[in-house]
Amino acid sequence: MYTNWKKIIFCALDVILAFYLVMAVTSWNTPDKSTRVCSKVDINISDSNNAGFLSAAEIKHILEKVKLYPLNKKLNTIEPRKIEEALKVGPFVDTAQCYITENGHVNILISQRMPIIRIKSNRGGDYYLDDNGGILPNSKYTSDLIIASGNISNWFAQYGVAPLAKAINKSEFWLNQIEQIHVCNDHGIELVPRIGDHIIFIGYLPMKKNKAANEKSIAEFVEKKLARIEKFYRYGLSQAGWNKYSYINVEFDNQIICKKKTNKDRQAELLKQQKMEEEVSTTEVTE
């Protein structure tokens, strides 16, 4: 069998030449990182328009504090992994990704832990809970989140109040209507609405040992209670008047127990209103 060695040699030379040209073009088009510096830092935070704790300025401050902020640093000295690890230490950061682009920019992608409720317990606790029941420390952060007060341990906050808050947050109506959750000494749950001068008692949360079963049980319980209250709002209070009752109890499935306001309650309301008017008047004069 005849072998055309000349043809094989020429083919091999063509392959080597092509490889050389590719490598040469690549090296020409890829500037030397040892001389290039980071010209821009892009920080992208998920849910930054919602009720989050983090801002681009805070991310910059965190990295500057540990001397890892990459702007104007040589690209070959920037370590994306170290930047990610430094950011993940923060209590409000869920995930962090960092990478360098071909044009010399450093991109930082952050997903943050989102607060769903603030806890102010009679045990001295003052902190936030995220949507997984995780505890977030108190900070300069302010918002119109629902506040939970009363007899709340850290355990009950995570396994009772957090699922309760998640269930309320699913409804835009109730998210806007409820301003406070109060946990009684026996762990009964009271809701304080924004509209209507009354308190709603929904009963006791059906706690389960398994986390998934517990969340499902509480979600179903709360959804059922809120549906009954909404129906009562629509067909009861809308006719009787929003300020007729001081206490509405929906603990039991077959009845709604309402406590009418007494003269003492009305007097307290008048004093409260009068005090508010005096404060407004004093403010106006002062200004």
C-alpha positions, 0 to 999 in steps of 0.5 A: 500500500502506497503512503503519500508522505508528502501530502501528510507532511503538508497537511500537518504543516497546515494544521500547525500554521492554523494553530499558530495564527489562532494563538497569535490573533488571540494573544494580540486581541487579549491585552496583558492583565498585568498592566490593566486596571479595573475601570468600573464596578457594577453592583447588582442587588436583587429585589433592591426596590423592595423592602431590602437591607442592602444598597450598592453603597453598603456593598462598596463600604463592606469591600472597602473595609476589608480592602477588597473593593476592586476599582482602579486595582490591577486585574491580575490582583483581583480575586473574585472568590475572596470578594464573594466570601467577604460579602457572604459573611454579612447577615443580609446577603444570601448569595454573592457572585463576582467575575471580571469581564473582558472590558476590565469591569468587575461585576458583583451580583447579590441576592439578599435575605428579605425581611417579612416582619419585625419582632419586638417581644416583651422579652427584649428581642428586637430583630427581623425575620426573613421569608425562611424564618431566619433571624436578621439583626436590627439595623438602621433599616425602616419600613412599614413591615408588620410588627409582632409584639408580645410573648415571643421567644426566638423559637416561636418567632421562627416556627410560629410568627414567620409562617403566620407573616408569610400567610398574611403577606400572600394577600395584598389586602391583608398585608395592607390591612394588618399593622401588628400581630400580638402574641398573648401570654398563652400564645393566642394570636391577636391582629391589629388592623389599620382600619377600624378601631378593633382587635381580631383574635384568631385563636392558636396556631396549629404547630407541627414538629415537621417544618414543612408540615408546620408551615402548611398547617399554619398557612391553611389555618390563617387563610381560613381565618382571614377568609372568614374575617374578610366576609364579616368585614364585607357583610357585617362591619360594612353595615354595622359600622367599622367602629362599633366593636372593640374585639372580634373573636373568630377562634371558633369555626361556627361563630364570630363573637364581637364585643361592643364598645362601651362608654369607657372605650369611647371616652378613651377614643375621644381622649386619644383623638383630642391628644392627637389634635393638640399635638398637631396644633402644637406642631403647627404653632412651633413650625 
